[in-house]
């Protein structure tokens, strides 16, 4: 689809959104031909629009996705009283991730030398952007009553166990889908005879992207907490997300006839090591150092809280991961998703 066609689709789509929801026209970021981020915004919108429309097994119509005219690092999912399902991704997230990965020539040069077999910075940008969308999609699939007030990454939201469970589940849902996407990416870029080392390189790149993504969240400045705020602490989230991505990535690769012995703990260690070596200006190094120290010092407490949240959502048929697993039973090519 050409640029002008995507722009027209976005205009028509957001016009319907304004007519059928509480979203106001000034909340919608306009596409302007030739402006900064024009290509990234249009490519992202078209992909997410199609994902919503082609989503299998979930009754999400009518559904809308749009770019929010807000510079904050945030996104949200909301269900209107009339049944409209909405995902909003702040232009601030796109801008930050593009500056971090897409427009960073030093990073491109550094990673091209380290990962010469695939476009690492493109993979990092797409991973972080897609994670944002699929996390919010997970909330729509949950169809929780909390959605009536919207679920977002706002750190000012007060703690509730229900919200932590919903966020934990949405992170796992997004990680499952990302794991499947990068399995396809691995085969497309490295072939079906891909080595364990190459698989590790892809996983380290993806996990480093997620690490930087979570370090960009305002809540990453807080010391490790458990039963506080609207989201689990980013340190807890990164452990949950990374291990879920690794599990589902390897599971999906098996459907391509590719098996590999990968140590998840090594991937985590190598991810942190790579992140520290890159020393990106847009990421505060004290947050990275604090996260690394926190994981090492509180590994059992983090594991226990993750297990607690997993137990709390176990068997809950409203969870997005439960619904995905039911879907996957009919489509084994998507891999073993049990987590």
C-alpha positions, 0 to 999 in steps of 0.5 A: 500500500502506498504512503498516500493510501495509508494516510487516507486509511488512517484518516477514515479509520480515525474519523470513525473512531471519533464518531464512535467513541469518546476520543477527541480529534485533537487527541489524534496525531496527524500523519503529514507527508514527509514529516519526521517519523512519517514512514515509521508511523505509517508502517506501524499503523498499517501493521497494527490495523491489519493485526486488529482486523485479522485477529483470530478467535477474539471478538474485538469488533469494532476495534481501532488503533491510533497514534496519540498526540502526546509526547509522554512514553505511554500507551493505553487500551480501552473498551467504550460503553458502546463496545468499541475496543481502542488501542492508543500508542503515544507518538512519544513512544515512537519518537523515543524508540526511533531516536534510540534505535532507528536514528542512532548511527553509532548503535547501528555501526556497533551492532553491525560489527557484532551481529553481521548476519541480520539487521539488529537495530531494525529488529530492536525497533520493531520488537519494542514497537510491536511489544507495545501494541501486543501488550495493549491487545492483550488487555483488549482480549482480557476484556476486563471491567478495568478497561472501562477506565482504560489500562495504561502505563501511567505510574501514578495508578494505585496498586491493586492485585487485579491490575498486577495480574492483568499486566503480568498476563498482558506482558506474557501475551505480548511475549508469546506473540513476539517469540513467534514473530522472531522465530519467523524472522530467524528463519527468513534471515538465517535459514532453517540450518541456523546455529545455536550461536545465531539463535542466541544472537537474535535472542540477545538482540530482542531481549536487549531491546525489551530491556531498553524499552522498560528502562525508558519507562518512568517507573524504572527510576523506582527501587524494586517494589512488589505490591505497589503501583499499577504495574509490576516493577520493570525489573520483575517485568523484564524477567517475566518477558525475557523468559517467556520470549525465549520459551516461545521462540524456541518452541516455535522454531521446533515447528520449523525443524530447528532445535537448539539448547539455549540457556535462558540465564546466559541470555539474560547475562549476555543481554545485560552485558550488551546493554552496558557496553552500548552505553546509549545516551537516552538510557540512564546508566544508573537505572541499568546498573540498579536493575542488574544489581536488583536482579542479582540480589533479589532473584528469589523474591522476584521469582516468588512474586512471579510465581504468586501472580502466575498462581493467581491467574491460573485457570482464569479463562478471562486471561489473554494467555488462557485464550491464546492457549485455547486458540493454539490447540487448534493451530499447533504451528504456533508452538507450545504456549503453556507458561 
